[in-house]
């Protein structure tokens, strides 16, 4: 049995206007991670993801890299308890 977890990240740096959300969607699809990504009013990006532990760890490593035009200063992670059945795909909201 695969352990399914969820995590919530707040990504800061130059992460808006550089394709960061689309990068996150493509990365989630490659890793079969479900959830969402969105910009915040203060220039950060929020990401919520659901998947097995190994895939979430790989996903977080990719969040630190971001697309080529981005510059990630910090990725803060907060674990959340969610009904993982609520997430069928990964999307921008």
MDAnalysis code that builds the backbone (N, CA, C; Angstrom):
import MDAnalysis as mda
import numpy as np

u = mda.Universe.empty(279, n_residues=93, atom_resindex=np.repeat(np.arange(93), 3), trajectory=True)
u.add_TopologyAttr("name", ["N", "CA", "C"] * 93)
u.add_TopologyAttr("resid", np.arange(1, 94))
u.add_TopologyAttr("resname", ["UNK", "UNK", "UNK", "UNK", "UNK", "UNK", "UNK", "UNK", "UNK", "UNK", "UNK", "UNK", "UNK", "UNK", "UNK", "UNK", "UNK", "UNK", "UNK", "UNK", "UNK", "UNK", "UNK", "UNK", "UNK", "UNK", "UNK", "UNK", "UNK", "UNK", "UNK", "UNK", "UNK", "UNK", "UNK", "UNK", "UNK", "UNK", "UNK", "UNK", "UNK", "UNK", "UNK", "UNK", "UNK", "UNK", "UNK", "UNK", "UNK", "UNK", "UNK", "UNK", "UNK", "UNK", "UNK", "UNK", "UNK", "UNK", "UNK", "UNK", "UNK", "UNK", "UNK", "UNK", "UNK", "UNK", "UNK", "UNK", "UNK", "UNK", "UNK", "UNK", "UNK", "UNK", "UNK", "UNK", "UNK", "UNK", "UNK", "UNK", "UNK", "UNK", "UNK", "UNK", "UNK", "UNK", "UNK", "UNK", "UNK", "UNK", "UNK", "UNK", "UNK"])
u.atoms.positions = np.array([
    [0.834, -1.185, 0.000],
    [0.000, 0.000, 0.000],
    [0.880, 1.250, 0.000],
    [0.505, 2.242, -0.778],
    [1.239, 3.495, -0.862],
    [0.623, 4.488, 0.108],
    [1.476, 5.121, 0.918],
    [1.002, 6.162, 1.826],
    [0.726, 7.426, 1.029],
    [-0.480, 7.949, 1.151],
    [-0.846, 9.185, 0.482],
    [-0.810, 10.305, 1.501],
    [-0.112, 11.354, 1.140],
    [0.050, 12.512, 2.008],
    [-0.428, 13.752, 1.268],
    [-0.520, 14.817, 2.003],
    [-0.796, 16.111, 1.391],
    [0.147, 17.122, 2.008],
    [0.473, 18.138, 1.243],
    [1.352, 19.187, 1.750],
    [0.954, 20.509, 1.106],
    [1.271, 21.577, 1.818],
    [0.971, 22.924, 1.360],
    [2.262, 23.728, 1.445],
    [2.619, 24.392, 0.344],
    [3.845, 25.186, 0.304],
    [3.517, 26.625, -0.044],
    [4.306, 27.525, 0.504],
    [4.280, 28.929, 0.103],
    [5.666, 29.226, -0.465],
    [5.692, 29.583, -1.748],
    [6.944, 29.796, -2.465],
    [7.150, 31.290, -2.637],
    [8.323, 31.770, -2.257],
    [8.607, 33.199, -2.391],
    [9.855, 33.420, -3.235],
    [9.960, 34.611, -3.753],
    [11.062, 34.984, -4.630],
    [10.474, 35.596, -5.892],
    [11.183, 35.481, -7.007],
    [10.629, 35.929, -8.289],
    [9.878, 34.742, -8.882],
    [8.603, 34.618, -8.492],
    [7.809, 33.447, -8.866],
    [6.494, 33.810, -9.558],
    [6.255, 35.089, -9.762],
    [5.069, 35.497, -10.522],
    [5.526, 36.170, -11.808],
    [4.798, 35.896, -12.893],
    [5.130, 36.479, -14.183],
    [6.287, 35.791, -14.893],
    [6.673, 34.604, -14.409],
    [7.804, 33.875, -14.994],
    [7.438, 32.441, -15.381],
    [6.138, 32.116, -15.384],
    [5.695, 30.766, -15.751],
    [5.764, 29.757, -14.618],
    [5.861, 30.239, -13.394],
    [6.004, 29.314, -12.261],
    [4.780, 28.406, -12.099],
    [3.583, 28.963, -12.235],
    [2.381, 28.126, -12.068],
    [2.307, 27.046, -13.141],
    [2.617, 27.389, -14.391],
    [2.573, 26.388, -15.470],
    [3.656, 25.340, -15.263],
    [4.825, 25.761, -14.807],
    [5.892, 24.829, -14.461],
    [5.403, 23.844, -13.392],
    [4.691, 24.371, -12.395],
    [4.189, 23.538, -11.305],
    [3.172, 22.520, -11.812],
    [2.289, 22.954, -12.704],
    [1.298, 22.035, -13.284],
    [2.002, 20.923, -14.059],
    [2.950, 21.280, -14.916],
    [3.671, 20.262, -15.700],
    [4.416, 19.291, -14.780],
    [5.048, 19.819, -13.750],
    [5.779, 18.970, -12.804],
    [4.825, 18.016, -12.088],
    [3.684, 18.534, -11.657],
    [2.687, 17.694, -10.972],
    [2.197, 16.587, -11.898],
    [1.950, 16.929, -13.155],
    [1.488, 15.915, -14.102],
    [2.552, 14.850, -14.323],
    [3.819, 15.251, -14.434],
    [4.907, 14.289, -14.616],
    [5.009, 13.329, -13.438],
    [4.762, 13.842, -12.233],
    [4.912, 13.033, -11.021],
    [3.603, 12.397, -10.547],
    [2.519, 12.612, -11.277],
    [1.194, 12.098, -10.889],
    [0.776, 12.605, -9.512],
    [0.968, 13.900, -9.305],
    [0.566, 14.568, -8.076],
    [-0.702, 15.358, -8.374],
    [-1.637, 15.375, -7.435],
    [-2.898, 16.105, -7.609],
    [-2.915, 17.326, -6.700],
    [-3.734, 18.322, -7.031],
    [-3.857, 19.492, -6.178],
    [-4.035, 20.761, -6.970],
    [-3.435, 21.866, -6.488],
    [-3.590, 23.145, -7.169],
    [-2.428, 24.083, -6.862],
    [-2.333, 25.141, -7.675],
    [-1.343, 26.201, -7.491],
    [-2.037, 27.533, -7.759],
    [-1.633, 28.588, -7.023],
    [-2.209, 29.905, -7.258],
    [-1.242, 30.998, -6.813],
    [-1.371, 32.161, -7.476],
    [-0.639, 33.349, -7.066],
    [-1.318, 33.961, -5.858],
    [-0.544, 34.675, -5.039],
    [-1.107, 35.425, -3.926],
    [-0.924, 36.914, -4.211],
    [-1.663, 37.731, -3.500],
    [-1.611, 39.180, -3.698],
    [-0.253, 39.768, -3.319],
    [0.503, 39.070, -2.463],
    [1.792, 39.605, -2.015],
    [2.978, 39.099, -2.827],
    [2.718, 38.530, -4.019],
    [3.795, 38.131, -4.921],
    [4.327, 36.736, -4.725],
    [3.703, 35.949, -3.872],
    [4.129, 34.571, -3.636],
    [3.246, 33.622, -4.428],
    [3.566, 32.343, -4.355],
    [2.765, 31.296, -4.985],
    [2.446, 30.262, -3.915],
    [1.179, 29.856, -3.841],
    [0.756, 28.792, -2.929],
    [0.526, 27.521, -3.733],
    [0.950, 26.411, -3.159],
    [0.813, 25.116, -3.824],
    [0.269, 24.119, -2.815],
    [-0.770, 23.409, -3.198],
    [-1.293, 22.320, -2.376],
    [-1.215, 21.064, -3.226],
    [-0.643, 19.994, -2.672],
    [-0.476, 18.773, -3.448],
    [-0.792, 17.544, -2.611],
    [-1.277, 16.530, -3.310],
    [-1.622, 15.244, -2.721],
    [-0.942, 14.168, -3.556],
    [-0.307, 13.217, -2.893],
    [0.342, 12.124, -3.601],
    [1.101, 11.254, -2.622],
    [1.818, 10.257, -3.150],
    [2.596, 9.431, -2.234],
    [3.822, 10.217, -1.780],
    [4.369, 9.808, -0.671],
    [5.417, 10.552, 0.010],
    [6.620, 10.802, -0.903],
    [7.072, 9.791, -1.608],
    [8.243, 9.947, -2.482],
    [7.983, 10.970, -3.580],
    [6.798, 10.944, -4.157],
    [6.480, 11.895, -5.223],
    [6.374, 13.316, -4.685],
    [5.837, 13.473, -3.481],
    [5.763, 14.811, -2.889],
    [7.156, 15.352, -2.578],
    [8.057, 14.490, -2.155],
    [9.429, 14.924, -1.896],
    [10.096, 15.374, -3.196],
    [9.900, 14.619, -4.271],
    [10.448, 14.999, -5.577],
    [9.805, 16.295, -6.064],
    [8.509, 16.430, -5.838],
    [7.781, 17.637, -6.226],
    [8.353, 18.857, -5.506],
    [8.595, 18.728, -4.208],
    [9.148, 19.845, -3.444],
    [10.537, 20.235, -3.958],
    [11.355, 19.247, -4.281],
    [12.678, 19.570, -4.832],
    [12.544, 20.385, -6.117],
    [11.565, 20.045, -6.946],
    [11.344, 20.793, -8.198],
    [10.791, 22.180, -7.909],
    [9.971, 22.338, -6.856],
    [9.475, 23.666, -6.498],
    [10.633, 24.597, -6.174],
    [11.675, 24.071, -5.545],
    [12.849, 24.886, -5.217],
    [13.567, 25.352, -6.475],
    [13.536, 24.573, -7.533],
    [14.223, 24.947, -8.776],
    [13.405, 25.927, -9.597],
    [12.134, 25.619, -9.812],
    [11.275, 26.475, -10.616],
    [11.718, 26.532, -12.066],
    [10.977, 27.295, -12.883],
    [11.354, 27.443, -14.289],
    [12.583, 28.346, -14.419],
    [13.153, 28.383, -15.593],
    [14.433, 29.082, -15.793],
    [14.385, 30.573, -15.482],
    [13.271, 31.254, -15.676],
    [13.191, 32.690, -15.418],
    [12.890, 33.032, -13.960],
    [12.592, 32.027, -13.152],
    [12.258, 32.285, -11.747],
    [13.522, 32.324, -10.889],
    [13.342, 32.839, -9.693],
    [14.382, 32.771, -8.663],
    [13.656, 32.507, -7.344],
    [13.780, 31.297, -6.840],
    [13.086, 30.894, -5.618],
    [13.963, 31.228, -4.413],
    [13.430, 32.059, -3.526],
    [14.135, 32.402, -2.295],
    [13.817, 31.439, -1.164],
    [12.553, 30.987, -1.098],
    [12.155, 30.134, 0.017],
    [10.939, 29.301, -0.362],
    [10.869, 28.110, 0.201],
    [9.706, 27.224, 0.066],
    [9.351, 26.772, 1.475],
    [8.288, 27.355, 2.029],
    [7.813, 26.968, 3.359],
    [6.772, 25.875, 3.215],
    [6.933, 24.791, 3.964],
    [6.000, 23.664, 3.868],
    [5.214, 23.511, 5.156],
    [3.908, 23.283, 5.003],
    [3.006, 23.012, 6.115],
    [2.206, 21.768, 5.732],
    [2.231, 20.745, 6.571],
    [1.425, 19.552, 6.297],
    [-0.027, 19.828, 6.674],
    [-0.934, 19.345, 5.843],
    [-2.362, 19.524, 6.088],
    [-3.044, 18.163, 6.022],
    [-4.095, 18.004, 6.797],
    [-4.918, 16.807, 6.730],
    [-6.098, 17.122, 5.834],
    [-6.229, 16.374, 4.754],
    [-7.278, 16.615, 3.768],
    [-7.928, 15.300, 3.372],
    [-9.089, 15.409, 2.785],
    [-9.704, 14.253, 2.148],
    [-9.077, 14.151, 0.765],
    [-8.166, 13.210, 0.606],
    [-7.411, 13.119, -0.646],
    [-8.296, 12.783, -1.837],
    [-9.494, 12.303, -1.605],
    [-10.404, 11.998, -2.706],
    [-10.978, 13.253, -3.341],
    [-10.792, 14.413, -2.704],
    [-11.279, 15.675, -3.265],
    [-10.464, 16.135, -4.459],
    [-9.293, 15.559, -4.676],
    [-8.388, 16.021, -5.715],
    [-8.237, 14.962, -6.799],
    [-8.697, 15.298, -8.008],
    [-8.642, 14.358, -9.129],
    [-7.567, 14.717, -10.134],
    [-7.069, 15.966, -10.088],
    [-6.062, 16.427, -11.041],
    [-5.253, 17.536, -10.371],
    [-4.430, 18.212, -11.164],
    [-3.667, 19.354, -10.669],
    [-4.005, 20.540, -11.562],
    [-4.352, 21.684, -10.949],
    [-4.787, 22.818, -11.758],
    [-4.368, 24.135, -11.146],
    [-4.430, 25.169, -11.966],
    [-4.235, 26.528, -11.518],
    [-5.589, 27.050, -11.060],
    [-5.628, 27.665, -9.882],
    [-6.896, 28.236, -9.421],
    [-6.746, 29.727, -9.197],
])
